[in-house]
Amino acid sequence: MRLDNLLAQEKISRKAMKQALLKGEILVDGCPARSLAQNIDTGLQELLFQDRIIHGYEHTYLMLHKPAGVVTANKDKELPTVMDLLPPDIQSDKLYAVGRLDRDTTGLLLLTDNGPLGFQLLHPQYHVDKTYHVEVNGLLTPDHIQAFQKGIVFLDGTNCKPASLEILSASPSHSQTSITISEGKFHQVKKMFLSVGVKVTSLKRTYFGPWSLDDNLQEGDYRPLNSEELASIRDFLRKSG
C-alpha cells in the first residue's frame, strides 16, 4: 500500500505527512522514507511515524502453479480462471496475478493484493527477469544462442532486448531450452522462437525475479510465500520505494 494511503487510514493529515517526511520523521525499517508514494507492507516492514508504530495492513502473497487451459484473470464468462483454483475464503476482488500467462502456458504465477508491488514488478525500470522452460518443434543450435544474445527482432520489426538461451536437448524435430527475458511483450517468447523458424509446443515459467516455482507444487495448487520468499518481497520494496 502507498505510504500516504496507509497514513491517511491513521487519520494523519496530508500536511503532517509532508512535514514529517521532510524532517525524516517517517522511518521504514529504520531508514527515512523517500516518498509518500513509497510502497509499504507493515506485515513485512516496520513503519514509524514520529516514533509511533504504524501497523496498517498486511498484504497477501501467494505462489500458484498455473495449469494449461486456465486464463490469467479474476473472472471470465466462459473459461476457468486462476482465481477459480483458490478456495472461496481466499478469493478476493483485491487479489490478482502479477503479469499474465497465456491460456496454454503453465508455471509460476504470483498472486497478491499489493497493487503497487505488481506494477513495479512489471515496470521496465526494474528489469525483473523471467525464465521459461520451452519446447519447440525443430533444431536449436549455438547460432540461436548468439541470436538471442544480440536481441531478437520479431517478424513485424519489433526489437527485443538481449535474452539468455540455454539449450537442454536438441534434435531435428524437437528441442528443449531455458530462456530468460527481462521484458513482457505480448506473446513474446512464442514470437521470439517463431522469428528464428521454430514453433513453441510447450511453455512453462519457472522463475519470476528471485522467486522460483516450487517443485513440490502440483499444477493447479497454490501456497503462501515462505519466509525466504517474503524476504525477497521486502528487499524489492526497499529497493523500489
C-alpha positions as CSV (number, residue, x, y, z in Angstrom):
1,M,0.0,0.0,0.0
2,R,1.2,3.5,-0.7
3,L,2.6,5.2,2.3
4,D,0.3,8.2,2.1
5,N,-2.8,6.0,1.8
6,L,-1.6,4.0,4.8
7,L,-1.0,7.1,6.9
8,A,-4.4,8.5,5.8
9,Q,-6.0,5.4,7.3
10,E,-4.5,6.5,10.6
11,K,-6.2,9.9,10.3
12,I,-2.9,11.7,9.7
13,S,-3.3,14.8,7.6
14,R,-1.5,15.4,4.3
15,K,0.2,18.4,5.7
16,A,1.5,16.4,8.7
17,M,2.7,13.7,6.4
18,K,4.7,16.2,4.2
19,Q,6.3,17.9,7.2
20,A,7.3,14.6,8.8
21,L,8.7,13.3,5.6
22,L,10.9,16.5,5.2
23,K,12.1,16.2,8.8
24,G,13.0,12.5,8.4
25,E,10.4,11.5,11.0
26,I,8.9,8.7,8.9
27,L,11.0,5.6,9.2
28,V,10.8,2.4,7.2
29,D,12.9,-0.4,8.7
30,G,14.9,2.4,10.4
31,C,15.6,4.4,7.3
32,P,13.8,7.7,6.4
33,A,11.0,7.3,3.9
34,R,11.9,8.6,0.5
35,S,8.5,9.5,-0.8
36,L,4.8,9.5,0.3
37,A,4.2,7.3,-2.8
38,Q,6.6,4.6,-1.4
39,N,5.0,1.1,-1.3
40,I,4.8,-0.2,2.2
41,D,3.8,-3.5,3.7
42,T,3.6,-3.3,7.5
43,G,3.4,-7.1,7.6
44,L,7.0,-7.2,6.3
45,Q,8.4,-3.8,7.3
46,E,8.5,-1.7,10.5
47,L,6.9,1.7,9.9
48,L,7.4,4.5,12.4
49,F,5.6,7.9,12.2
50,Q,7.2,10.3,14.7
51,D,8.3,7.4,16.8
52,R,4.8,5.8,16.7
53,I,4.5,2.3,15.3
54,I,2.0,2.1,12.4
55,H,0.6,-1.4,11.9
56,G,-1.6,-0.7,8.9
57,Y,-2.3,-3.5,6.5
58,E,-0.7,-6.9,5.9
59,H,-0.8,-7.9,2.3
60,T,-1.3,-11.4,0.9
61,Y,1.3,-13.1,-1.3
62,L,0.7,-16.5,-2.9
63,M,2.5,-18.7,-5.4
64,L,0.3,-20.6,-7.9
65,H,1.3,-23.3,-10.3
66,K,-0.9,-22.4,-13.2
67,P,-2.1,-25.3,-15.3
68,A,-2.9,-25.2,-19.1
69,G,-6.5,-24.3,-20.0
70,V,-6.9,-21.7,-17.3
71,V,-6.9,-18.0,-18.1
72,T,-5.0,-15.4,-16.0
73,A,-7.9,-13.3,-14.9
74,N,-10.2,-12.8,-11.9
75,K,-13.4,-13.5,-13.9
76,D,-14.3,-14.9,-17.3
77,K,-17.8,-15.8,-18.6
78,E,-16.7,-18.9,-20.5
79,L,-13.3,-20.2,-19.2
80,P,-11.9,-21.2,-15.8
81,T,-9.6,-18.6,-14.2
82,V,-6.7,-18.8,-11.9
83,M,-8.9,-17.4,-9.2
84,D,-11.2,-20.4,-9.6
85,L,-8.3,-22.5,-8.3
86,L,-8.4,-20.8,-4.9
87,P,-10.8,-21.7,-2.1
88,P,-13.7,-19.3,-1.6
89,D,-12.4,-18.0,1.7
90,I,-9.2,-16.8,-0.1
91,Q,-10.7,-15.4,-3.3
92,S,-11.0,-11.6,-3.3
93,D,-11.6,-8.8,-5.8
94,K,-8.4,-7.2,-4.4
95,L,-6.3,-10.3,-5.2
96,Y,-4.8,-10.5,-8.7
97,A,-2.0,-12.2,-10.7
98,V,1.3,-10.3,-11.2
99,G,1.6,-10.4,-15.0
100,R,-0.2,-12.9,-17.1
101,L,0.5,-16.3,-18.7
102,D,-1.3,-17.4,-21.9
103,R,-4.1,-19.9,-21.5
104,D,-1.8,-22.8,-22.8
105,T,1.2,-21.7,-20.7
106,T,1.9,-23.3,-17.3
107,G,4.1,-22.4,-14.4
108,L,4.8,-19.8,-11.8
109,L,2.3,-17.0,-11.0
110,L,2.5,-14.7,-8.1
111,L,-0.9,-13.6,-6.6
112,T,-1.1,-10.6,-4.3
113,D,-3.4,-7.8,-3.2
114,N,-0.4,-5.4,-3.2
115,G,-1.3,-3.4,-6.3
116,P,1.8,-1.1,-6.3
117,L,4.1,-4.1,-6.0
118,G,2.6,-5.7,-9.0
119,F,3.0,-2.5,-11.0
120,Q,6.7,-2.2,-10.0
121,L,7.5,-5.9,-10.8
122,L,6.2,-5.4,-14.3
123,H,7.7,-2.0,-14.9
124,P,10.6,-1.9,-17.4
125,Q,12.5,0.3,-15.0
126,Y,13.2,-2.6,-12.6
127,H,14.2,-5.2,-15.2
128,V,12.7,-8.2,-13.4
129,D,13.9,-11.4,-15.2
130,K,11.5,-14.2,-16.1
131,T,12.7,-17.7,-17.0
132,Y,10.8,-20.3,-19.0
133,H,11.3,-23.9,-19.9
134,V,10.5,-24.1,-23.6
135,E,10.0,-27.0,-26.1
136,V,10.0,-26.3,-29.8
137,N,9.3,-28.4,-32.9
138,G,12.8,-28.0,-34.5
139,L,16.5,-27.9,-34.1
140,L,18.2,-25.3,-31.9
141,T,21.9,-24.7,-32.3
142,P,24.6,-22.4,-30.8
143,D,23.8,-19.9,-33.5
144,H,20.4,-19.4,-31.9
145,I,22.1,-18.7,-28.5
146,Q,24.0,-15.9,-30.2
147,A,20.9,-14.6,-32.0
148,F,19.0,-14.3,-28.7
149,Q,22.0,-12.6,-27.0
150,K,22.0,-10.0,-29.7
151,G,18.3,-9.3,-29.4
152,I,15.6,-11.0,-31.5
153,V,13.6,-8.9,-34.0
154,F,10.0,-10.0,-34.5
155,L,8.7,-10.6,-38.0
156,D,6.9,-7.3,-37.7
157,G,10.1,-5.5,-36.9
158,T,9.7,-5.2,-33.1
159,N,13.1,-5.3,-31.3
160,C,13.6,-7.4,-28.2
161,K,16.2,-6.9,-25.5
162,P,19.0,-9.5,-25.3
163,A,17.9,-12.8,-23.8
164,S,19.8,-15.7,-22.4
165,L,19.1,-19.0,-24.1
166,E,20.4,-22.4,-22.8
167,I,19.8,-25.5,-25.0
168,L,19.0,-28.5,-22.8
169,S,18.5,-31.0,-25.7
170,A,18.3,-30.8,-29.4
171,S,17.2,-32.9,-32.4
172,P,15.9,-32.0,-35.9
173,S,12.2,-32.4,-34.7
174,H,12.3,-31.4,-31.0
175,S,14.5,-29.2,-28.8
176,Q,14.2,-28.2,-25.1
177,T,15.6,-25.0,-23.8
178,S,15.6,-22.5,-21.0
179,I,15.2,-18.8,-21.8
180,T,15.5,-15.8,-19.6
181,I,14.0,-12.4,-20.6
182,S,13.6,-9.1,-18.9
183,E,10.6,-7.8,-20.8
184,G,6.9,-8.8,-21.1
185,K,5.8,-8.1,-24.7
186,F,2.6,-9.8,-25.8
187,H,3.3,-13.5,-26.6
188,Q,7.0,-12.5,-26.5
189,V,8.6,-16.0,-26.0
190,K,6.5,-17.6,-28.7
191,K,7.2,-14.8,-31.2
192,M,10.9,-14.9,-30.5
193,F,11.2,-18.5,-31.4
194,L,8.9,-18.1,-34.5
195,S,11.4,-15.4,-35.6
196,V,14.1,-18.0,-35.8
197,G,12.0,-20.6,-37.6
198,V,10.7,-22.9,-34.9
199,K,7.3,-23.1,-33.1
200,V,6.8,-23.3,-29.3
201,T,5.0,-26.5,-28.4
202,S,5.3,-26.2,-24.6
203,L,5.9,-23.2,-22.4
204,K,6.4,-23.2,-18.6
205,R,7.5,-20.2,-16.4
206,T,10.0,-21.5,-13.8
207,Y,11.3,-18.2,-12.4
208,F,9.9,-14.7,-11.9
209,G,12.6,-12.4,-10.5
210,P,14.1,-14.1,-7.4
211,W,11.1,-16.4,-7.0
212,S,11.3,-19.9,-8.4
213,L,8.5,-22.4,-9.0
214,D,8.2,-24.9,-6.1
215,D,9.0,-28.3,-7.4
216,N,6.5,-29.8,-4.9
217,L,3.7,-27.6,-6.0
218,Q,1.4,-29.5,-8.4
219,E,-0.3,-27.9,-11.3
220,G,-3.4,-26.1,-10.0
221,D,-2.1,-25.9,-6.5
222,Y,-1.1,-22.8,-4.5
223,R,0.6,-21.9,-1.3
224,P,1.6,-18.7,0.7
225,L,5.1,-17.5,0.1
226,N,7.6,-18.8,2.7
227,S,9.8,-16.7,4.9
228,E,12.7,-16.6,2.4
229,E,10.4,-15.6,-0.5
230,L,8.8,-12.9,1.7
231,A,12.3,-11.6,2.4
232,S,12.7,-11.1,-1.3
233,I,9.5,-9.2,-1.4
234,R,10.8,-7.0,1.4
235,D,14.1,-6.5,-0.4
236,F,12.3,-5.4,-3.5
237,L,10.1,-3.0,-1.6
238,R,13.3,-1.4,-0.1
239,K,14.9,-1.0,-3.5
240,S,11.9,0.3,-5.4
241,G,10.4,2.7,-2.9
